[in-house]
Amino acid sequence: MNTEVIALKCHQCHNLETSDCYKIDERKITSFLKECPPNTLACAVKLKKAGIPEIFRECADNSWLCDARKFKCDKCKEDGCNSANDVKTNVLMSSINYLSKYWTVGVLVFVIVVLLVLWCVLKLRSDANLD
């Protein structure tokens, strides 16, 4: 039985150390894609909000923190997924992943909304037919 654990690979760099770190997504650069330590849960990207533009690409474990006052941050769980400079795209995917944990509530709300809309449409049609 093979119990080998496959480590997550994340881009690991800081653009003030090497300018190519900022251009990974547009140039499809893979030189910063490295295996993370075994305790890594996700790949992370932090984009500084003000001042000198800075981007950090790193491995994230349970202790990874992001100061939302200073950075736009995101985490993702696929190899090399922290390549995008547009954190909003990654945040959208993270939000979808987070909400998917509660899909039963989301599905229930969706079904209720659809049923209400259908009821309103049918009610309006029946009222129109009575006139």
Buried (B, 14 or more C-beta within 10 A) or exposed (E): EEEEEEBBBBBBBBBBEEEEBBBBBEEEBEEBBEBBEEEBBBBBBBBBEEEEEBBBBBBBBEEBEBEEEBBBBBBBBEBBBBBBBEBEEBBEBBEEEEEEEEEEEEEEEEEEEEEEEEEEEEEEEEEEEEE
